[in-house]
Amino acid sequence: MANVAFGCISQWTNWEKTVPCPDYCGGGFNVTYTRTCVNASTCPCSGPSTITKPCNKNVCKYPRNSCFGSLKALASNYDVVCTTAEVVNVTDPYPNTFPCCPPQGMWGSWIDASCNDTCGGYGITTSRKRFCLTEAAGCPCIGEATQTSASCNLLPCSDRPPCASGFTLSVIGGVIVCSKNETAIKTSTCCPPFGVWEMWSSWSACPSLCGGCSQATRTRSCASEKYGCPCDNSTKTETQECNRNVCPSGTKCCSPLIPFTLSSGEVLCYPPTVNITIPTTTPTPTTTVGTGTWSEWSVASCTGTCGLCGRVIKKRVCQSGTTCTGESQMNTTQICGGPSLCPLGLGLPSCCEPSYRAIVGDQYQCILSSK
């Protein structure tokens, strides 16, 4: 729905970042977004032209901490992001506006939970979802947001007939896919002025292991193109330095990146121009030198109860002598906590890295990644 100012209909351009996000995950940085009132001279727009908000809030993968500083990985709008409990599920208060609404709305592509085949619509997914990309502008979509037992992976096959029975090759949004005639999308007579973009894909795998020496890439496509509504010239691809953890030997960071120590104790590679406060480190507790003998380490407890989010705690006992040198308790990296998904309200993702959510039998469980 468009903004109405002084009896006329105003139009904003899409929000655009003024500078790239300094990091590709963790939600630790803010960037400024700007937009322009298209017809400001004849019909002023309401709302701000500039906002600042966190960028790239997707969780970081091991060996980095999942989130920056005090942020936590929490479930928000069907995803897990780095945020605080106070801002979970808060929608953008300044959405883009359209001069009219497409009659059926505009859906994003289906996102499959899993698929038992790789192409041609031969596979069946147990569940899939999609998002209404026009809803934030006041234009709801008609149709289902979730489906079960649906065909999946609709790109044509090369090792067998390109499409499964009941599918035909079609061009949708400039892409050749296998589709059913009854699912053909009709073009819209109401096009948003700048088109509607799909959500960004996940970041690609990082070619290097440390030092920020390589770049990861993510892409997006024009969701409204299949409705006959092209998008503007905004970027379709973004790149970011990845695996910013310092290298254990040799050059710690690839030029021009340099090491920075974060408040969590992590040392990561960032550009020299990034403003990061280097905190004072907490002194290591001193231990008393003794002559006693320790028992063997034994498993004492687990720090978590769900989502494979816990780590094993081991303890030992000073068996002889007056005192023993060292600690009686050790926090390990051994994963524990049970495979059941963590419920909302605990400040935890449903499954903690490096585990992932999968359907086992007839229910979701957390499975430890083999990578």
Sine and cosine of phi, psi and omega as CSV:
sin_phi,cos_phi,sin_psi,cos_psi,sin_omega,cos_omega
0.00,0.00,0.73,-0.69,-0.07,-1.00
-0.98,0.21,0.42,-0.91,0.14,-0.99
-0.95,0.30,0.66,-0.75,0.05,-1.00
-0.93,-0.35,0.88,-0.48,0.00,-1.00
-0.76,-0.65,0.82,-0.57,0.05,-1.00
0.81,0.58,0.65,0.76,0.08,-1.00
0.97,0.24,0.24,0.97,0.02,-1.00
-0.77,-0.64,0.17,-0.99,-0.01,-1.00
-0.97,-0.24,0.87,-0.49,-0.02,-1.00
-0.99,-0.13,0.37,-0.93,-0.01,-1.00
-0.69,-0.73,0.76,-0.65,0.12,-0.99
-0.99,-0.14,0.50,-0.87,0.24,-0.97
-0.97,0.26,0.14,-0.99,0.08,-1.00
-0.93,0.37,0.44,-0.90,0.09,-1.00
-0.91,0.42,0.68,-0.73,0.03,-1.00
-0.76,-0.66,0.67,-0.74,0.07,-1.00
-0.95,0.32,0.63,-0.77,0.03,-1.00
-0.99,0.15,-0.51,0.86,0.05,-1.00
-0.64,-0.77,0.41,-0.91,0.05,-1.00
-0.91,0.42,0.42,-0.91,0.07,-1.00
-0.94,0.35,0.73,-0.68,-0.04,-1.00
-0.90,0.43,-0.36,0.93,-0.02,-1.00
-0.70,-0.71,0.41,-0.91,-0.09,-1.00
-0.99,-0.13,0.06,1.00,0.01,-1.00
-0.28,-0.96,0.12,-0.99,0.14,-0.99
1.00,-0.02,-0.32,0.95,0.06,-1.00
0.91,0.41,0.41,0.91,-0.10,-0.99
-1.00,0.04,-0.06,1.00,-0.08,-1.00
-0.78,-0.62,0.46,-0.89,0.08,-1.00
-0.95,-0.30,0.56,-0.83,0.14,-0.99
-0.77,-0.64,0.37,-0.93,0.00,-1.00
-0.99,-0.14,0.73,-0.69,0.06,-1.00
-0.93,-0.37,0.62,-0.78,0.04,-1.00
-0.79,-0.61,0.40,-0.92,0.12,-0.99
-0.56,-0.83,0.32,-0.95,-0.10,-1.00
-0.85,-0.53,0.68,-0.73,0.09,-1.00
-0.98,0.20,0.92,-0.39,-0.14,-0.99
-0.88,0.48,-0.70,0.71,-0.07,-1.00
-0.90,-0.44,0.75,0.66,-0.10,-1.00
-0.88,0.48,-0.54,0.84,-0.08,-1.00
-0.94,0.33,-0.50,0.87,-0.03,-1.00
-0.95,-0.32,-0.35,0.94,-0.06,-1.00
-0.46,-0.89,1.00,0.06,-0.05,-1.00
-0.85,0.53,0.54,-0.84,0.02,-1.00
-1.00,-0.06,0.47,-0.88,0.11,-0.99
-0.99,-0.15,0.48,-0.87,-0.02,-1.00
0.98,-0.18,0.24,-0.97,-0.07,-1.00
-0.98,0.21,0.43,-0.91,0.10,-1.00
-0.99,-0.13,-0.14,0.99,-0.01,-1.00
-0.65,-0.76,0.71,-0.70,0.13,-0.99
-0.67,-0.74,0.40,-0.92,0.07,-1.00
-0.83,-0.56,0.77,-0.64,-0.01,-1.00
-0.46,-0.89,0.31,-0.95,-0.01,-1.00
-0.87,0.50,0.52,-0.86,0.01,-1.00
-0.86,-0.51,0.42,-0.91,0.04,-1.00
0.71,0.70,0.92,0.39,-0.04,-1.00
-1.00,0.07,0.04,1.00,0.06,-1.00
-0.89,0.45,0.55,-0.84,-0.09,-1.00
-0.94,0.34,0.55,-0.84,0.06,-1.00
-0.99,0.15,0.46,-0.89,0.02,-1.00
-1.00,-0.09,0.39,-0.92,0.06,-1.00
-0.80,0.60,0.63,-0.78,0.22,0.98
-1.00,-0.01,0.11,0.99,0.04,-1.00
-0.97,0.23,0.40,-0.92,0.18,-0.98
-0.89,0.46,0.51,-0.86,-0.08,-1.00
-0.87,0.50,-0.65,0.76,-0.08,-1.00
-0.71,-0.70,0.32,-0.95,-0.05,-1.00
-0.99,0.16,0.72,-0.69,0.13,-0.99
0.82,0.57,-0.80,-0.60,-0.06,-1.00
-1.00,0.03,0.00,1.00,0.03,-1.00
-0.93,0.38,0.47,-0.88,0.00,-1.00
-0.82,-0.57,0.46,-0.89,0.07,-1.00
-0.99,0.15,0.94,-0.34,-0.06,-1.00
-0.79,-0.61,0.47,-0.88,0.04,-1.00
-0.96,0.29,0.76,-0.65,0.00,-1.00
-0.49,-0.87,0.87,-0.50,0.05,-1.00
0.77,0.63,0.81,0.59,0.07,-1.00
0.92,0.38,0.28,0.96,0.00,-1.00
-0.66,-0.75,0.20,-0.98,0.08,-1.00
-0.92,-0.38,0.86,-0.51,-0.07,-1.00
-0.73,-0.68,0.31,-0.95,0.06,-1.00
-1.00,0.06,0.88,-0.48,-0.08,-1.00
-0.30,-0.96,-0.14,-0.99,0.12,-0.99
-0.91,-0.41,0.39,-0.92,-0.06,-1.00
-0.85,0.52,-0.46,0.89,-0.08,-1.00
-0.95,0.31,-0.35,0.94,-0.10,-1.00
-0.91,-0.42,0.16,0.99,0.02,-1.00
-0.90,0.43,0.70,-0.71,0.05,-1.00
0.91,0.41,0.33,0.94,0.10,-1.00
-0.99,0.11,0.81,-0.58,-0.02,-1.00
-1.00,0.06,0.32,-0.95,0.01,-1.00
-0.88,0.47,0.88,-0.47,-0.04,-1.00
-0.96,0.27,-0.16,0.99,-0.04,-1.00
-0.79,-0.61,0.92,0.40,-0.01,-1.00
-0.94,0.35,0.35,-0.94,0.13,-0.99
-0.91,0.41,0.41,-0.91,-0.03,-1.00
-0.86,-0.51,0.46,-0.89,0.01,-1.00
-0.91,-0.42,0.54,-0.84,0.07,-1.00
-0.95,0.31,-0.34,0.94,0.04,-1.00
-0.44,-0.90,0.20,-0.98,-0.02,-1.00
-0.94,-0.35,0.76,-0.65,0.15,-0.99
-0.85,0.53,0.68,-0.73,-0.12,-0.99
-0.81,0.58,-0.61,0.79,-0.03,-1.00
-0.97,-0.23,0.02,1.00,-0.16,-0.99
0.96,0.27,-0.04,-1.00,0.02,-1.00
-0.75,-0.67,0.89,-0.46,-0.01,-1.00
-1.00,0.00,0.53,-0.85,0.21,-0.98
-0.98,0.21,0.06,-1.00,0.01,-1.00
-0.94,0.35,0.43,-0.90,0.07,-1.00
-0.92,0.38,0.64,-0.77,0.06,-1.00
-0.93,-0.38,0.91,-0.42,-0.05,-1.00
-0.99,0.11,0.68,-0.73,0.11,-0.99
-0.92,0.38,-0.67,0.74,0.07,-1.00
-0.25,-0.97,0.32,-0.95,0.00,-1.00
-0.59,-0.80,0.66,-0.75,-0.05,-1.00
-1.00,-0.05,0.24,0.97,0.13,-0.99
-0.47,-0.88,0.20,-0.98,-0.21,-0.98
-0.97,-0.26,-0.20,0.98,-0.12,-0.99
-0.25,-0.97,0.16,-0.99,0.22,-0.98
0.92,0.38,0.12,0.99,-0.07,-1.00
0.96,0.27,0.27,0.96,0.03,-1.00
-0.97,0.26,-0.43,0.90,-0.08,-1.00
-1.00,0.04,0.27,-0.96,0.07,-1.00
-0.80,-0.60,0.78,-0.62,0.08,-1.00
-0.99,-0.17,0.62,-0.78,0.00,-1.00
-0.95,0.30,-0.43,0.90,0.06,-1.00
-0.32,-0.95,0.50,-0.87,0.08,-1.00
-0.47,-0.88,0.32,-0.95,-0.05,-1.00
-0.64,-0.77,0.29,-0.96,0.11,-0.99
-0.52,-0.85,0.32,-0.95,-0.06,-1.00
-0.89,-0.46,0.61,-0.79,0.07,-1.00
-0.98,0.18,0.94,-0.33,-0.11,-0.99
-0.99,0.16,-0.18,0.98,0.01,-1.00
-0.98,-0.22,-0.06,1.00,-0.10,-1.00
-0.90,0.44,-0.60,0.80,-0.02,-1.00
-0.90,0.45,-0.38,0.92,0.02,-1.00
-1.00,-0.08,0.21,0.98,0.04,-1.00
1.00,0.08,0.28,0.96,-0.01,-1.00
-0.87,-0.48,1.00,-0.07,-0.04,-1.00
-0.93,0.36,0.33,-0.94,0.02,-1.00
-0.98,-0.20,0.47,-0.88,0.09,-1.00
-0.96,-0.29,0.79,-0.62,-0.03,-1.00
0.75,-0.66,0.00,-1.00,-0.06,-1.00
-1.00,0.06,0.65,-0.76,0.08,-1.00
-1.00,0.01,-0.37,0.93,0.02,-1.00
-0.73,-0.69,0.47,-0.88,0.06,-1.00
-0.60,-0.80,0.42,-0.91,0.11,-0.99
-0.84,-0.55,0.45,-0.89,0.02,-1.00
0.79,0.61,0.80,0.60,-0.01,-1.00
-0.93,-0.36,0.46,-0.89,0.08,-1.00
-0.91,0.41,0.53,-0.84,-0.10,-1.00
-0.63,-0.78,0.19,-0.98,-0.03,-1.00
0.77,0.64,0.98,0.21,-0.17,-0.99
-1.00,-0.07,0.05,1.00,0.10,-1.00
-0.93,0.36,0.60,-0.80,-0.08,-1.00
-0.88,0.48,0.51,-0.86,0.05,-1.00
-1.00,0.09,0.40,-0.92,0.09,-1.00
-0.91,-0.42,-0.23,0.97,-0.07,-1.00
-0.97,-0.23,0.15,0.99,-0.03,-1.00
-0.24,-0.97,-0.05,-1.00,0.09,-1.00
-0.77,0.64,0.71,-0.71,-0.16,-0.99
-0.85,0.52,-0.52,0.86,-0.04,-1.00
-0.76,-0.65,0.54,-0.84,0.06,-1.00
-0.94,0.35,0.23,-0.97,0.01,-1.00
-0.85,0.53,0.71,-0.70,-0.01,-1.00
1.00,-0.06,-0.13,0.99,0.01,-1.00
-0.93,-0.36,0.48,-0.88,0.11,-0.99
-0.75,-0.66,0.42,-0.91,0.05,-1.00
-0.95,0.32,0.77,-0.64,0.00,-1.00
-0.66,-0.75,0.38,-0.93,0.11,-0.99
-0.96,-0.28,0.91,-0.41,-0.01,-1.00
-0.83,-0.56,0.87,-0.49,-0.01,-1.00
0.87,0.49,0.53,0.85,0.01,-1.00
0.99,0.16,0.12,0.99,-0.02,-1.00
-0.86,-0.51,0.71,-0.71,0.05,-1.00
-0.99,0.15,0.85,-0.53,-0.02,-1.00
-0.67,-0.74,0.24,-0.97,0.13,-0.99
-1.00,-0.02,0.83,-0.56,-0.06,-1.00
-0.65,-0.76,0.33,-0.95,0.10,-0.99
-0.99,-0.15,0.58,-0.82,-0.08,-1.00
-0.84,0.54,-0.59,0.80,-0.07,-1.00
-0.96,0.28,-0.19,0.98,-0.01,-1.00
-0.99,-0.17,0.12,0.99,-0.01,-1.00
-0.86,0.51,0.65,-0.76,-0.05,-1.00
-1.00,-0.07,0.78,-0.63,0.03,-1.00
-1.00,0.10,0.61,-0.80,0.03,-1.00
-0.94,0.34,0.46,-0.89,-0.07,-1.00
-0.98,-0.20,0.57,-0.82,0.10,-1.00
-1.00,0.04,-0.12,0.99,0.02,-1.00
-0.88,-0.47,0.96,-0.28,-0.03,-1.00
-0.95,-0.31,0.75,-0.66,0.15,-0.99
-0.84,0.54,0.60,-0.80,-0.12,-0.99
-0.83,0.56,-0.54,0.84,-0.09,-1.00
-0.87,-0.50,0.22,0.98,-0.01,-1.00
0.98,0.20,0.06,-1.00,0.02,-1.00
-0.78,-0.62,0.82,-0.58,-0.03,-1.00
-1.00,-0.02,0.54,-0.84,0.20,-0.98
-0.91,0.41,0.28,-0.96,0.13,-0.99
-0.93,0.37,0.45,-0.90,0.02,-1.00
-0.89,0.45,0.58,-0.82,0.11,-0.99
-0.95,0.32,0.14,-0.99,0.13,-0.99
-0.93,0.37,0.40,-0.91,0.05,-1.00
-0.92,0.39,0.60,-0.80,0.03,-1.00
-0.93,0.36,0.28,-0.96,0.04,-1.00
-0.89,0.46,0.56,-0.83,-0.05,-1.00
-1.00,0.06,0.79,-0.62,-0.02,-1.00
-0.93,0.36,-0.42,0.91,-0.03,-1.00
-0.92,-0.39,0.33,-0.94,-0.10,-0.99
-1.00,-0.07,-0.31,0.95,-0.10,-0.99
-0.30,-0.95,0.12,-0.99,0.18,-0.98
0.98,0.21,0.00,1.00,-0.06,-1.00
0.89,0.46,0.52,0.86,-0.13,-0.99
-0.99,0.13,-0.19,0.98,-0.03,-1.00
-0.76,-0.65,0.09,-1.00,0.01,-1.00
-0.85,-0.53,0.63,-0.78,0.14,-0.99
-0.99,-0.16,0.42,-0.91,-0.07,-1.00
-0.79,-0.61,0.60,-0.80,0.19,-0.98
-0.72,-0.69,0.44,-0.90,-0.09,-1.00
-0.74,-0.67,0.26,-0.97,0.14,-0.99
-0.55,-0.83,0.36,-0.93,0.01,-1.00
-0.83,-0.55,0.23,-0.97,-0.01,-1.00
-0.99,0.12,0.95,-0.30,-0.04,-1.00
-0.94,0.35,-0.54,0.84,-0.08,-1.00
-0.99,0.15,-0.17,0.99,-0.03,-1.00
-0.89,0.46,-0.59,0.81,0.01,-1.00
-0.93,0.36,-0.25,0.97,0.09,-1.00
-1.00,-0.06,0.08,1.00,-0.04,-1.00
1.00,0.07,0.30,0.95,-0.05,-1.00
-0.84,-0.54,0.99,-0.16,-0.02,-1.00
-0.93,0.37,0.36,-0.93,0.03,-1.00
-1.00,-0.07,0.20,-0.98,0.03,-1.00
-0.96,0.26,-0.20,-0.98,-0.07,-1.00
-1.00,-0.04,0.41,0.91,0.05,-1.00
-0.89,0.45,0.31,-0.95,-0.08,-1.00
-0.91,0.41,0.63,-0.78,0.07,-1.00
-0.98,-0.17,-0.25,0.97,-0.07,-1.00
-0.70,-0.71,0.67,-0.74,0.11,-0.99
-0.81,-0.59,0.56,-0.83,0.06,-1.00
-0.80,-0.60,0.51,-0.86,0.03,-1.00
-0.56,-0.83,0.55,-0.84,0.17,-0.99
-0.87,0.50,0.63,-0.78,-0.06,-1.00
-0.80,-0.60,0.23,-0.97,-0.07,-1.00
0.73,0.69,0.92,0.39,-0.07,-1.00
-0.99,0.17,-0.05,1.00,0.05,-1.00
-0.88,0.48,0.63,-0.78,-0.07,-1.00
-0.92,0.40,0.52,-0.85,0.01,-1.00
-0.97,0.26,0.63,-0.77,-0.07,-1.00
-0.95,0.32,-0.36,0.93,0.00,-1.00
-0.60,-0.80,0.32,-0.95,-0.02,-1.00
0.94,0.35,-0.54,-0.84,0.02,-1.00
-0.93,0.37,0.83,-0.56,-0.08,-1.00
-0.95,0.31,-0.63,0.78,-0.01,-1.00
-0.72,-0.70,0.58,-0.82,0.06,-1.00
-0.98,0.18,0.68,-0.73,-0.01,-1.00
-0.86,0.51,0.65,-0.76,0.14,0.99
-1.00,-0.08,0.24,0.97,-0.04,-1.00
-0.95,0.30,0.50,-0.87,0.04,-1.00
-0.72,-0.70,0.37,-0.93,-0.03,-1.00
-0.94,0.33,0.66,-0.76,0.14,-0.99
-0.77,-0.64,0.66,-0.75,0.07,-1.00
-0.99,-0.13,0.84,-0.54,-0.01,-1.00
-1.00,0.01,0.18,-0.98,-0.02,-1.00
-0.90,0.44,-0.41,0.91,0.01,-1.00
-0.98,0.21,-0.16,0.99,-0.08,-1.00
0.99,-0.14,-0.21,0.98,0.05,-1.00
-0.91,0.41,0.58,-0.82,0.13,-0.99
-0.91,-0.41,0.90,-0.43,-0.08,-1.00
-0.81,-0.58,0.32,-0.95,-0.02,-1.00
-1.00,-0.09,0.84,-0.55,0.02,-1.00
-0.69,-0.72,0.33,-0.94,0.09,-1.00
-0.89,0.45,0.52,-0.85,0.00,-1.00
-0.87,0.50,-0.40,0.92,-0.05,-1.00
-0.99,0.17,-0.21,0.98,0.01,-1.00
-0.95,0.30,0.75,-0.66,-0.04,-1.00
-1.00,0.03,0.99,-0.17,0.02,-1.00
-0.83,-0.56,0.79,-0.61,0.05,-1.00
-0.98,0.20,0.83,-0.56,0.02,-1.00
-1.00,0.04,0.94,-0.35,-0.09,-1.00
-0.98,0.22,0.32,-0.95,0.13,-0.99
-0.97,0.25,0.62,-0.78,-0.05,-1.00
-1.00,0.09,0.51,-0.86,0.04,-1.00
-0.97,0.23,0.79,-0.61,-0.02,-1.00
-0.88,0.47,0.59,-0.81,0.03,-1.00
-0.95,0.30,0.75,-0.66,0.02,-1.00
-0.86,0.52,0.64,-0.77,0.03,-1.00
-1.00,0.09,0.50,-0.86,0.03,-1.00
-0.88,-0.48,0.50,-0.87,-0.02,-1.00
-1.00,0.08,0.76,-0.65,0.05,-1.00
-0.97,0.25,0.83,-0.55,-0.02,-1.00
-0.76,-0.65,-0.01,-1.00,-0.06,-1.00
-0.91,-0.41,0.09,1.00,-0.06,-1.00
-0.97,0.25,0.13,-0.99,-0.01,-1.00
-0.89,-0.46,0.75,-0.66,-0.01,-1.00
-1.00,0.09,0.52,-0.85,0.19,-0.98
-0.97,0.24,0.09,-1.00,0.09,-1.00
-0.94,0.35,0.47,-0.88,0.08,-1.00
-0.92,0.39,0.64,-0.76,0.06,-1.00
-0.71,-0.71,0.48,-0.88,0.00,-1.00
-0.93,0.36,0.81,-0.59,-0.04,-1.00
-0.96,-0.28,-0.68,0.73,-0.06,-1.00
-0.25,-0.97,0.01,-1.00,0.05,-1.00
-0.81,-0.59,0.62,-0.79,-0.05,-1.00
-0.99,0.17,-0.10,0.99,-0.01,-1.00
-0.67,-0.75,0.22,-0.98,-0.03,-1.00
-0.81,-0.59,-0.03,1.00,-0.08,-1.00
-0.43,-0.91,0.23,-0.97,0.17,-0.99
0.88,0.48,0.28,0.96,-0.12,-0.99
0.78,0.62,0.62,0.78,-0.07,-1.00
-1.00,-0.07,-0.16,0.99,-0.08,-1.00
-1.00,0.00,0.24,-0.97,0.11,-0.99
-0.77,-0.64,0.60,-0.80,-0.07,-1.00
-0.95,0.33,0.72,-0.69,0.12,-0.99
-0.96,-0.27,0.78,-0.62,0.03,-1.00
-0.93,-0.37,0.51,-0.86,0.03,-1.00
-0.75,-0.66,0.33,-0.94,0.10,-1.00
-0.58,-0.81,0.28,-0.96,-0.10,-0.99
-0.85,-0.52,0.67,-0.74,0.09,-1.00
-0.98,0.22,0.92,-0.38,-0.19,-0.98
-1.00,-0.02,-0.51,0.86,-0.07,-1.00
-0.56,-0.83,0.29,-0.96,-0.05,-1.00
0.99,0.16,0.12,-0.99,-0.04,-1.00
-0.97,0.23,-0.67,0.74,0.01,-1.00
-0.60,-0.80,0.32,-0.95,0.07,-1.00
-0.88,-0.48,0.51,-0.86,0.04,-1.00
-1.00,0.07,0.76,-0.65,0.03,-1.00
0.93,-0.37,-0.13,-0.99,-0.07,-1.00
-0.99,-0.17,0.52,-0.86,0.03,-1.00
-1.00,0.02,-0.16,0.99,-0.02,-1.00
-0.75,-0.67,0.62,-0.79,-0.02,-1.00
-0.73,-0.69,0.82,-0.58,0.12,-0.99
-1.00,0.06,0.86,-0.52,-0.06,-1.00
-0.98,-0.22,0.09,-1.00,0.08,-1.00
-0.99,-0.15,0.12,0.99,0.01,-1.00
-0.94,0.34,0.80,-0.61,-0.12,-0.99
-0.99,0.16,0.65,-0.76,0.06,-1.00
-0.47,-0.88,-0.09,-1.00,0.10,-1.00
0.89,-0.46,-0.07,1.00,0.06,-1.00
1.00,0.07,0.52,-0.85,-0.10,-1.00
-1.00,0.09,-0.12,0.99,-0.03,-1.00
-0.93,0.37,0.55,-0.84,-0.02,-1.00
-0.92,0.38,0.63,-0.78,0.05,-1.00
-0.96,0.28,0.71,-0.71,0.02,-1.00
-0.97,0.25,0.31,-0.95,0.08,-1.00
-0.90,0.44,0.47,-0.88,0.05,-1.00
0.98,-0.20,-0.18,0.98,0.00,-1.00
-1.00,-0.04,-0.12,0.99,-0.07,-1.00
0.96,0.27,0.39,0.92,-0.04,-1.00
-0.81,-0.58,0.46,-0.89,0.16,-0.99
-0.94,0.35,0.24,-0.97,0.03,-1.00
-0.89,0.46,-0.59,0.81,0.09,-1.00
-0.70,-0.71,0.73,-0.68,-0.02,-1.00
-1.00,0.02,0.61,-0.79,0.06,-1.00
-0.88,0.47,0.57,-0.82,0.13,0.99
-1.00,-0.04,0.40,0.92,0.05,-1.00
-1.00,0.06,0.25,-0.97,0.00,-1.00
-0.63,-0.78,0.32,-0.95,-0.04,-1.00
-1.00,0.07,0.72,-0.69,0.02,-1.00
-0.53,-0.85,0.40,-0.92,0.04,-1.00
-1.00,0.06,0.86,-0.51,0.05,-1.00
-0.88,-0.48,0.89,-0.45,-0.12,-0.99
0.93,0.36,-0.89,-0.45,0.01,-1.00
-0.87,-0.48,0.36,0.93,0.00,-1.00
-0.56,-0.83,0.36,-0.93,0.05,-1.00
-0.97,0.24,0.66,-0.76,0.13,-0.99
-0.65,-0.76,0.28,-0.96,0.07,-1.00
-1.00,-0.05,0.80,-0.60,-0.04,-1.00
-0.91,-0.42,0.70,-0.71,-0.01,-1.00
-0.97,0.25,0.80,-0.60,-0.01,-1.00
-0.91,0.41,0.61,-0.79,0.01,-1.00
-1.00,0.02,-0.10,0.99,-0.02,-1.00
-0.96,0.29,0.00,0.00,0.00,0.00
